[in-house]
Amino acid sequence: MAVGRTATDWARPRARIVGSALATGALAGPIAVAVLALYAEGTLFGTRKAFALGALAFGFGLLGWSGSVLAGRGVEAMQRHLDAAGDWTEADSRRAMARVTGFGFGAMLGVSATAALL
């Protein structure tokens, strides 16, 4: 953290990124349950498959975030060394993976709430 910044100044943009993705996932989860329930044999199929898709997004985002942390500086150094015109940065990759993780977690929460209500 930079000097003069409080913890809330540091946490606010990060919470906004993850929170907006979590809210989107929480809305998309029940929609996925409804679509999958109409497509197949019922709500049990819809809740299981929608939860699995949310868990897949959560796991992919978590793995991608950790990969960005581990290999990010190396990829940036390689781009500089090769004089590649890529706009990829470690920070952008971590931000994107945090959104994917938040979306997956929100979808799992939304599907769980939907299953509890059904």
MARBA-3410 file (N, C-alpha, C, O; in Angstrom, 1 decimal):
118
0.8,-1.2,0.0,0.0,0.0,0.0,0.9,1.2,0.0,1.9,1.3,0.6 ~ 0.5,2.2,-0.7,1.2,3.5,-0.8,1.0,4.3,0.5,0.0,4.1,1.3 ~ 2.0,5.1,0.8,1.9,5.9,2.0,0.7,6.9,1.9,0.5,7.5,0.8 ~ -0.1,7.0,3.0,-1.2,7.9,2.9,-2.5,7.3,2.5,-3.6,8.0,2.6 ~ -2.5,6.1,2.1,-3.7,5.4,1.7,-4.2,4.5,2.9,-3.4,3.8,3.5
-5.5,4.5,3.1,-6.0,3.7,4.1,-6.4,2.3,3.6,-6.4,2.1,2.3 ~ -6.7,1.4,4.4,-7.1,0.0,4.0,-8.3,0.1,3.2,-8.5,-0.7,2.2 ~ -9.3,0.9,3.5,-10.5,1.0,2.7,-10.3,1.6,1.3,-10.9,1.2,0.4 ~ -9.3,2.5,1.2,-9.0,3.0,-0.1,-8.4,1.9,-1.0,-8.6,1.9,-2.2 ~ -7.6,1.0,-0.4,-7.0,-0.1,-1.1,-8.1,-1.1,-1.4,-8.0,-1.7,-2.5
-9.0,-1.4,-0.5,-9.9,-2.5,-0.7,-11.1,-2.2,-1.6,-11.7,-3.0,-2.2 ~ -11.5,-0.9,-1.6,-12.7,-0.5,-2.3,-12.7,-0.9,-3.8,-13.7,-1.5,-4.2 ~ -11.7,-0.6,-4.6,-11.8,-1.0,-6.0,-11.8,-2.5,-6.2,-12.4,-3.1,-7.1 ~ -11.1,-3.2,-5.3,-11.0,-4.7,-5.4,-12.3,-5.3,-5.1,-12.8,-6.3,-5.7 ~ -13.0,-4.8,-4.1,-14.3,-5.3,-3.7,-15.3,-5.0,-4.7,-16.3,-5.8,-5.0
-15.2,-3.9,-5.4,-16.1,-3.5,-6.5,-16.0,-4.5,-7.7,-17.0,-4.9,-8.3 ~ -14.7,-4.8,-8.0,-14.5,-5.8,-9.1,-15.1,-7.1,-8.8,-15.9,-7.7,-9.6 ~ -14.8,-7.7,-7.6,-15.2,-9.0,-7.3,-16.7,-9.0,-6.9,-17.4,-9.9,-7.3 ~ -17.2,-7.9,-6.3,-18.6,-7.8,-5.9,-19.5,-7.7,-7.1,-20.6,-8.3,-7.1 ~ -19.1,-7.0,-8.1,-20.0,-6.9,-9.3,-20.1,-8.2,-10.0,-21.1,-8.6,-10.5
-18.9,-8.9,-10.1,-19.0,-10.2,-10.7,-19.8,-11.2,-9.9,-20.5,-12.1,-10.5 ~ -19.7,-11.1,-8.6,-20.4,-12.0,-7.7,-21.9,-11.8,-7.9,-22.7,-12.7,-7.9 ~ -22.3,-10.5,-7.9,-23.7,-10.2,-8.1,-24.2,-10.7,-9.5,-25.4,-11.2,-9.6 ~ -23.4,-10.5,-10.5,-23.8,-11.0,-11.8,-23.9,-12.6,-11.8,-24.9,-13.1,-12.4 ~ -23.0,-13.2,-11.2,-23.1,-14.7,-11.1,-24.3,-15.1,-10.3,-25.0,-16.1,-10.6
-24.6,-14.4,-9.2,-25.8,-14.7,-8.4,-27.1,-14.6,-9.2,-28.1,-15.2,-8.9 ~ -27.1,-13.7,-10.2,-28.3,-13.5,-11.0,-28.3,-14.6,-12.1,-29.3,-15.1,-12.5 ~ -27.1,-14.9,-12.6,-27.0,-15.9,-13.8,-27.3,-17.3,-13.3,-27.8,-18.1,-14.1 ~ -26.9,-17.6,-12.0,-27.1,-19.0,-11.5,-28.6,-19.4,-11.6,-28.8,-20.5,-12.2 ~ -29.5,-18.7,-11.0,-30.9,-19.1,-11.1,-31.5,-19.1,-12.6,-32.3,-20.0,-12.9
-31.0,-18.2,-13.4,-31.4,-18.3,-14.8,-30.9,-19.5,-15.5,-31.6,-20.2,-16.2 ~ -29.7,-19.9,-15.2,-29.1,-21.2,-15.7,-29.9,-22.4,-15.2,-30.1,-23.3,-16.0 ~ -30.3,-22.3,-13.9,-31.2,-23.4,-13.4,-32.5,-23.5,-14.2,-32.9,-24.6,-14.6 ~ -33.1,-22.4,-14.4,-34.4,-22.4,-15.2,-34.2,-22.9,-16.6,-35.0,-23.7,-17.0 ~ -33.2,-22.5,-17.3,-33.0,-22.9,-18.7,-32.6,-24.4,-18.7,-33.2,-25.1,-19.5
-31.8,-24.8,-17.8,-31.4,-26.2,-17.8,-32.6,-27.1,-17.4,-32.7,-28.3,-17.8 ~ -33.4,-26.6,-16.5,-34.6,-27.4,-16.0,-35.6,-27.6,-17.2,-36.2,-28.6,-17.3 ~ -35.7,-26.5,-18.0,-36.6,-26.6,-19.1,-36.1,-27.5,-20.2,-36.8,-28.2,-20.9 ~ -34.8,-27.5,-20.3,-34.1,-28.3,-21.4,-34.1,-29.8,-21.1,-34.3,-30.6,-22.0 ~ -34.0,-30.1,-19.8,-33.9,-31.6,-19.5,-35.1,-32.0,-18.6,-36.2,-31.5,-18.7
-34.8,-33.0,-17.8,-35.9,-33.6,-17.0,-36.4,-33.0,-15.8,-37.2,-33.6,-15.1 ~ -35.8,-31.9,-15.4,-36.4,-31.2,-14.2,-35.4,-30.4,-13.4,-34.3,-30.1,-13.9 ~ -35.8,-29.9,-12.3,-35.0,-28.9,-11.5,-33.8,-29.6,-10.9,-32.8,-28.9,-10.7 ~ -33.8,-30.8,-10.6,-32.6,-31.5,-10.0,-31.5,-31.5,-11.0,-30.4,-31.2,-10.7 ~ -31.8,-31.8,-12.2,-30.8,-31.7,-13.3,-30.3,-30.3,-13.5,-29.1,-30.1,-13.6
-31.2,-29.3,-13.5,-30.8,-27.9,-13.6,-29.9,-27.4,-12.5,-28.9,-26.7,-12.8 ~ -30.3,-27.8,-11.3,-29.4,-27.3,-10.2,-28.1,-27.9,-10.2,-27.1,-27.3,-9.9 ~ -28.0,-29.2,-10.5,-26.7,-29.9,-10.5,-25.8,-29.4,-11.6,-24.6,-29.1,-11.3 ~ -26.3,-29.2,-12.8,-25.5,-28.8,-13.9,-25.1,-27.3,-13.7,-24.0,-26.9,-14.0 ~ -26.0,-26.5,-13.3,-25.7,-25.1,-13.1,-24.7,-24.9,-12.0,-23.8,-24.0,-12.1
-24.8,-25.6,-10.9,-23.8,-25.5,-9.9,-22.4,-26.0,-10.4,-21.4,-25.4,-10.1 ~ -22.4,-27.0,-11.2,-21.2,-27.5,-11.7,-20.5,-26.5,-12.7,-19.3,-26.3,-12.6 ~ -21.3,-25.8,-13.4,-20.8,-24.8,-14.3,-20.2,-23.6,-13.5,-19.2,-23.0,-13.8 ~ -20.9,-23.2,-12.4,-20.4,-22.2,-11.5,-19.1,-22.6,-10.9,-18.2,-21.8,-10.8 ~ -19.0,-23.9,-10.4,-17.8,-24.4,-9.8,-16.7,-24.4,-10.8,-15.5,-24.2,-10.5
-17.0,-24.7,-12.1,-16.0,-24.7,-13.1,-15.4,-23.3,-13.3,-14.2,-23.2,-13.4 ~ -16.3,-22.3,-13.4,-15.8,-21.0,-13.6,-15.0,-20.5,-12.3,-14.0,-19.9,-12.5 ~ -15.5,-20.9,-11.2,-14.7,-20.6,-9.9,-13.3,-21.2,-9.9,-12.3,-20.5,-9.7 ~ -13.2,-22.4,-10.3,-12.0,-23.1,-10.3,-11.0,-22.6,-11.4,-9.8,-22.4,-11.1 ~ -11.6,-22.3,-12.5,-10.8,-21.8,-13.6,-10.2,-20.4,-13.2,-9.1,-20.1,-13.5
-11.1,-19.6,-12.6,-10.6,-18.2,-12.2,-9.6,-18.3,-11.1,-8.6,-17.5,-11.2 ~ -9.7,-19.2,-10.2,-8.8,-19.3,-9.1,-7.4,-19.8,-9.7,-6.4,-19.3,-9.3 ~ -7.5,-20.8,-10.5,-6.3,-21.3,-11.1,-5.6,-20.3,-12.0,-4.4,-20.1,-12.0 ~ -6.4,-19.6,-12.8,-5.9,-18.5,-13.7,-5.2,-17.4,-12.9,-4.2,-16.8,-13.3 ~ -5.9,-17.0,-11.7,-5.3,-15.9,-10.9,-4.0,-16.4,-10.4,-3.0,-15.6,-10.4
-3.9,-17.6,-9.8,-2.6,-18.0,-9.3,-1.5,-18.1,-10.4,-0.4,-17.9,-10.1 ~ -1.9,-18.6,-11.6,-1.0,-18.6,-12.7,-0.5,-17.2,-13.1,0.7,-17.1,-13.4 ~ -1.4,-16.3,-13.0,-1.0,-14.9,-13.3,0.0,-14.4,-12.3,1.0,-13.7,-12.7 ~ -0.2,-14.7,-11.0,0.7,-14.3,-10.0,2.1,-14.9,-10.2,3.1,-14.3,-10.1 ~ 2.1,-16.3,-10.5,3.3,-17.0,-10.6,4.1,-16.7,-11.8,5.3,-16.5,-11.8
3.5,-16.5,-13.0,4.2,-16.4,-14.2,4.1,-15.0,-14.8,4.7,-14.7,-15.9 ~ 3.3,-14.1,-14.2,3.0,-12.8,-14.8,4.3,-12.0,-15.1,4.4,-11.4,-16.2 ~ 5.2,-11.8,-14.2,6.4,-11.0,-14.4,7.2,-11.6,-15.5,7.9,-10.9,-16.3 ~ 7.3,-13.0,-15.5,8.1,-13.6,-16.6,7.5,-13.4,-18.0,8.3,-13.2,-18.9 ~ 6.2,-13.4,-18.1,5.5,-13.1,-19.4,5.8,-11.7,-19.8,6.1,-11.4,-20.9
5.7,-10.8,-18.8,5.9,-9.4,-19.1,7.4,-9.1,-19.6,7.6,-8.4,-20.5 ~ 8.3,-9.8,-18.9,9.7,-9.7,-19.3,10.0,-10.3,-20.7,10.8,-9.7,-21.4 ~ 9.3,-11.4,-21.0,9.5,-12.0,-22.3,8.9,-11.1,-23.4,9.6,-10.9,-24.4 ~ 7.8,-10.4,-23.1,7.3,-9.5,-24.1,8.2,-8.3,-24.3,8.4,-7.9,-25.5 ~ 8.8,-7.8,-23.2,9.8,-6.7,-23.4,11.0,-7.2,-24.2,11.6,-6.5,-25.0
11.5,-8.4,-23.8,12.7,-8.9,-24.5,12.5,-9.2,-26.0,13.4,-8.9,-26.8 ~ 11.3,-9.7,-26.3,11.0,-10.0,-27.7,10.5,-8.8,-28.4,10.2,-8.9,-29.7 ~ 10.3,-7.7,-27.7,9.7,-6.5,-28.3,8.4,-6.8,-28.9,8.0,-6.3,-30.0 ~ 7.6,-7.6,-28.2,6.2,-7.9,-28.7,5.3,-6.8,-28.4,5.4,-6.1,-27.3 ~ 4.3,-6.6,-29.2,3.4,-5.4,-29.0,2.1,-5.9,-28.3,1.0,-5.4,-28.6
2.3,-6.7,-27.3,1.1,-7.2,-26.5,0.8,-6.3,-25.4,1.7,-5.6,-24.8 ~ -0.5,-6.2,-25.1,-1.0,-5.3,-24.0,-1.2,-6.1,-22.8,-1.8,-5.6,-21.8 ~ -0.8,-7.3,-22.7,-1.0,-8.2,-21.6,-0.2,-7.7,-20.4,1.0,-7.5,-20.6 ~ -0.8,-7.6,-19.2,0.0,-7.3,-18.0,-0.5,-8.2,-16.9,-1.6,-8.8,-17.0 ~ 0.3,-8.4,-15.9,0.0,-9.3,-14.8,-1.2,-8.7,-14.1,-2.1,-9.5,-13.7
-1.2,-7.4,-13.9,-2.3,-6.8,-13.1,-3.7,-7.0,-13.9,-4.7,-7.3,-13.2 ~ -3.7,-6.8,-15.2,-4.9,-7.0,-16.0,-5.4,-8.5,-15.9,-6.6,-8.8,-15.8 ~ -4.4,-9.4,-16.0,-4.8,-10.8,-15.9,-5.3,-11.2,-14.5,-6.3,-11.9,-14.4 ~ -4.7,-10.7,-13.5,-5.2,-10.9,-12.1,-6.6,-10.4,-12.0,-7.5,-11.0,-11.3 ~ -6.8,-9.2,-12.5,-8.2,-8.5,-12.4,-9.2,-9.4,-13.1,-10.3,-9.6,-12.6
-8.9,-9.8,-14.3,-9.8,-10.6,-15.1,-10.1,-12.0,-14.4,-11.3,-12.4,-14.3 ~ -9.1,-12.6,-13.9,-9.3,-13.9,-13.2,-10.1,-13.7,-11.9,-10.9,-14.5,-11.5 ~ -9.9,-12.5,-11.2,-10.7,-12.2,-10.0,-12.2,-12.1,-10.4,-13.1,-12.5,-9.6 ~ -12.5,-11.5,-11.5,-13.9,-11.4,-12.0,-14.5,-12.8,-12.3,-15.6,-13.0,-11.9 ~ -13.7,-13.6,-13.0,-14.2,-14.9,-13.3,-14.4,-15.7,-12.0,-15.4,-16.4,-11.9
-13.5,-15.6,-11.1,-13.7,-16.3,-9.8,-14.9,-15.8,-9.0,-15.7,-16.6,-8.5 ~ -15.1,-14.5,-9.0,-16.3,-13.9,-8.4,-17.6,-14.3,-9.0,-18.6,-14.6,-8.4 ~ -17.6,-14.4,-10.4,-18.8,-14.8,-11.1,-19.1,-16.3,-10.8,-20.3,-16.6,-10.5 ~ -18.1,-17.1,-10.8,-18.3,-18.6,-10.4,-18.9,-18.7,-9.0,-19.8,-19.5,-8.8 ~ -18.3,-18.0,-8.1,-18.7,-18.1,-6.7,-20.2,-17.6,-6.6,-21.0,-18.2,-5.9
-20.5,-16.5,-7.2,-21.8,-16.0,-7.2,-22.8,-16.9,-7.8,-23.9,-17.1,-7.3 ~ -22.4,-17.6,-8.9,-23.3,-18.5,-9.6,-23.6,-19.7,-8.6,-24.7,-20.2,-8.5 ~ -22.6,-20.2,-7.9,-22.8,-21.3,-7.0,-23.7,-20.8,-5.8,-24.5,-21.6,-5.4 ~ -23.5,-19.6,-5.3,-24.4,-19.1,-4.3,-25.9,-19.0,-4.8,-26.8,-19.4,-4.1 ~ -26.0,-18.4,-6.0,-27.4,-18.3,-6.6,-28.0,-19.6,-6.8,-29.2,-19.8,-6.6
-27.3,-20.6,-7.3,-27.9,-21.9,-7.5,-28.2,-22.6,-6.2,-29.3,-23.2,-6.1 ~ -27.4,-22.4,-5.2,-27.7,-23.0,-3.9,-28.9,-22.4,-3.3,-29.7,-23.1,-2.7 ~ -29.1,-21.1,-3.4,-30.3,-20.4,-2.9,-31.5,-20.9,-3.7,-32.6,-21.1,-3.1 ~ -31.4,-21.0,-5.0,-32.5,-21.5,-5.8,-32.9,-22.9,-5.4,-34.1,-23.3,-5.3 ~ -31.9,-23.8,-5.2,-32.2,-25.2,-4.8,-32.8,-25.2,-3.4,-33.7,-26.1,-3.2
-32.5,-24.3,-2.5,-33.1,-24.3,-1.2,-34.5,-23.9,-1.3,-35.4,-24.3,-0.5 ~ -34.9,-23.0,-2.2,-36.2,-22.6,-2.4,-37.1,-23.5,-3.1,-38.3,-23.5,-3.0 ~ -36.5,-24.4,-4.0,-37.3,-25.3,-4.8,-37.8,-26.5,-4.0,-38.4,-27.4,-4.5
END
